[in-house]
Amino acid sequence: MAKLYFRYGAMGASKTSNALMVEYNYFERGQNAVIFKPSIDTRDGIDIVKSRIGLAKKACILKPEDNAFDTISKMNAAKKIDCVLIDEAQFLTPAQVMQLCRVVDELNIPVIAYGLRTDFAGNLFPGSERLLAMADTIEEIKTVCWCSKKAIMNARVVNGKVVKVGEQVVLGGNESYVALCRKHWAEGNLGNK
């Protein structure tokens, strides 16, 4: 039986690297895993999934108005899909998460979604909230704060300071975000004092 997996972690937890390794494992076995990413994520190019350690792969794009079930159904009819991987799953719409549930339940294709659980202010992303509610399996990919405690927060850094107000989505990488434990996120402590 196929399942919907949500693998979440703070910034820098190697979520994308993990997704690319899973895709490669399927490839090595002669199977077809397809990587998708939401169109809002353009940091590394419109159709590129790229990890911080340099692994990269072309990806299929999901726009907010796209029906994930219909898209994957058509692809599966053309060439059997053995697994669907989603990078930056926090940017999925709640409707797309429900469509991925249909991919699992009706097409019997496993879906592994990788993403952030919360934003820089500690609020759930709509896609992540729906994944937490609907996933068969929820797994945390861990990373550490500068203090060596588990990092669970994604601190947005502007001019060397942690900010907690602003737009929910501001694309960025290491220059804009730091993974912190809850205590140091609450204090705004980046460990460089």
C-alpha positions as CSV (number, residue, x, y, z in Angstrom):
1,M,0.0,0.0,0.0
2,A,1.3,3.4,-0.9
3,K,1.5,6.2,1.7
4,L,1.7,9.9,1.9
5,Y,4.9,10.9,3.8
6,F,5.6,14.3,5.2
7,R,9.3,14.7,6.0
8,Y,9.9,18.1,7.6
9,G,12.8,19.9,9.2
10,A,14.2,23.4,9.8
11,M,16.3,25.2,7.2
12,G,19.5,23.4,6.5
13,A,18.3,19.9,7.6
14,S,19.2,18.3,4.3
15,K,15.6,17.9,3.1
16,T,16.4,18.5,-0.6
17,S,19.5,16.3,-0.4
18,N,17.4,13.6,1.0
19,A,14.8,13.9,-1.7
20,L,17.5,13.8,-4.4
21,M,19.0,10.7,-2.8
22,V,15.6,9.0,-2.8
23,E,15.1,9.8,-6.4
24,Y,18.5,8.4,-7.2
25,N,17.8,5.2,-5.3
26,Y,14.7,4.6,-7.5
27,F,16.8,5.4,-10.6
28,E,19.4,2.8,-9.6
29,R,16.7,0.2,-9.4
30,G,15.3,1.0,-12.8
31,Q,12.3,2.7,-11.4
32,N,10.7,6.1,-12.1
33,A,10.6,8.7,-9.3
34,V,9.4,12.1,-10.3
35,I,10.4,15.3,-8.4
36,F,8.0,18.2,-8.2
37,K,8.4,21.7,-6.7
38,P,5.9,24.5,-6.3
39,S,6.4,27.3,-8.8
40,I,6.9,29.9,-6.1
41,D,10.4,28.5,-5.4
42,T,12.6,30.1,-8.0
43,R,15.8,30.5,-6.0
44,D,17.8,28.0,-8.1
45,G,15.8,28.4,-11.3
46,I,12.2,27.8,-12.3
47,D,12.6,24.0,-12.7
48,I,15.7,23.1,-10.7
49,V,15.8,21.5,-7.3
50,K,19.2,22.1,-5.7
51,S,20.6,21.3,-2.3
52,R,23.0,23.3,-0.3
53,I,25.7,20.8,-0.9
54,G,25.4,21.1,-4.6
55,L,23.2,18.2,-5.7
56,A,20.7,19.3,-8.4
57,K,18.1,17.9,-10.7
58,K,15.4,19.2,-13.0
59,A,12.0,19.2,-11.5
60,C,8.4,19.3,-12.6
61,I,6.6,22.5,-11.6
62,L,3.3,22.8,-9.7
63,K,1.6,26.1,-10.0
64,P,-1.0,27.0,-7.3
65,E,-3.8,26.6,-9.8
66,D,-2.5,23.1,-11.0
67,N,-4.4,20.0,-10.0
68,A,-1.6,17.7,-8.7
69,F,-3.8,14.6,-9.2
70,D,-4.6,15.3,-12.8
71,T,-0.9,16.2,-13.6
72,I,0.5,13.0,-12.0
73,S,-2.3,10.9,-13.5
74,K,-1.4,12.0,-17.0
75,M,2.3,11.5,-16.4
76,N,1.6,8.0,-15.0
77,A,-0.4,7.1,-18.0
78,A,2.5,8.1,-20.3
79,K,5.2,6.3,-18.2
80,K,4.6,4.4,-14.9
81,I,5.5,6.5,-11.9
82,D,6.9,4.5,-8.9
83,C,7.2,7.4,-6.5
84,V,6.4,11.1,-6.4
85,L,8.7,13.4,-4.5
86,I,7.8,17.0,-3.6
87,D,10.4,19.6,-2.5
88,E,9.4,22.7,-0.7
89,A,6.1,21.2,0.1
90,Q,5.2,24.0,2.6
91,F,4.3,26.0,-0.6
92,L,1.6,23.5,-1.8
93,T,-1.9,24.7,-1.5
94,P,-4.2,22.7,0.9
95,A,-6.1,21.6,-2.1
96,Q,-3.0,20.2,-3.7
97,V,-2.2,18.2,-0.6
98,M,-5.7,16.6,-0.8
99,Q,-5.0,15.9,-4.5
100,L,-1.7,14.1,-3.4
101,C,-3.9,12.0,-1.1
102,R,-5.8,10.9,-4.1
103,V,-2.5,10.0,-5.9
104,V,-1.7,7.7,-3.0
105,D,-5.2,6.3,-2.5
106,E,-6.4,6.0,-6.1
107,L,-3.2,5.5,-8.1
108,N,-1.4,3.6,-5.4
109,I,1.8,5.8,-5.9
110,P,3.7,6.7,-2.8
111,V,4.2,10.5,-2.3
112,I,7.1,11.8,-0.2
113,A,6.7,15.5,0.6
114,Y,9.7,17.4,2.0
115,G,9.3,20.9,3.6
116,L,9.3,23.3,6.4
117,R,6.8,22.9,9.2
118,T,6.7,26.5,10.3
119,D,7.7,29.9,9.0
120,F,10.0,32.5,10.5
121,A,7.3,33.7,12.9
122,G,6.6,30.1,14.2
123,N,3.3,29.8,12.2
124,L,2.4,26.8,10.2
125,F,2.5,27.1,6.4
126,P,-0.9,26.2,4.9
127,G,0.6,23.3,2.9
128,S,2.4,22.0,5.9
129,E,-0.6,22.3,8.1
130,R,-2.6,20.1,5.7
131,L,0.3,17.6,5.4
132,L,0.5,17.3,9.2
133,A,-3.3,16.5,9.2
134,M,-3.4,14.1,6.3
135,A,0.0,12.3,6.0
136,D,0.1,8.6,6.8
137,T,3.7,9.0,8.1
138,I,5.3,12.2,9.6
139,E,9.1,12.2,10.0
140,E,11.3,14.9,11.3
141,I,14.7,15.5,9.6
142,K,16.8,17.0,12.3
143,T,19.4,19.7,12.4
144,V,21.1,21.6,15.2
145,C,21.2,25.2,16.5
146,W,24.5,26.9,17.0
147,C,24.3,25.7,20.7
148,S,24.0,22.1,19.6
149,K,20.4,21.7,20.7
150,K,17.9,20.5,18.1
151,A,16.9,23.4,15.8
152,I,13.1,23.5,15.2
153,M,12.7,27.2,14.2
154,N,13.5,29.0,11.0
155,A,14.8,32.5,12.0
156,R,14.7,35.2,9.4
157,V,17.7,37.4,9.6
158,V,17.7,41.0,8.4
159,N,20.8,43.2,9.0
160,G,22.2,40.7,11.4
161,K,19.0,40.6,13.6
162,V,16.2,38.0,13.9
163,V,12.9,39.4,12.7
164,K,9.5,38.0,13.5
165,V,7.1,40.3,11.5
166,G,6.7,40.5,7.7
167,E,5.5,38.6,4.7
168,Q,5.2,34.8,5.3
169,V,7.1,34.0,2.1
170,V,10.4,35.7,1.4
171,L,12.7,33.4,-0.6
172,G,16.2,33.0,0.7
173,G,18.9,30.7,1.9
174,N,21.7,30.9,4.3
175,E,21.9,34.7,3.8
176,S,18.4,35.2,5.1
177,Y,17.5,32.3,7.4
178,V,19.2,30.4,10.2
179,A,17.9,27.3,12.0
180,L,17.7,27.9,15.8
181,C,16.4,26.0,18.8
182,R,13.2,27.5,20.2
183,K,15.0,29.3,23.1
184,H,17.5,31.1,20.9
185,W,14.8,31.9,18.3
186,A,12.7,33.5,21.0
187,E,15.7,35.5,22.3
188,G,16.8,36.4,18.8
189,N,20.2,35.0,19.7
190,L,22.2,34.1,16.6
191,G,25.2,32.9,18.8
192,N,27.5,35.6,17.6
193,K,27.4,37.8,20.7
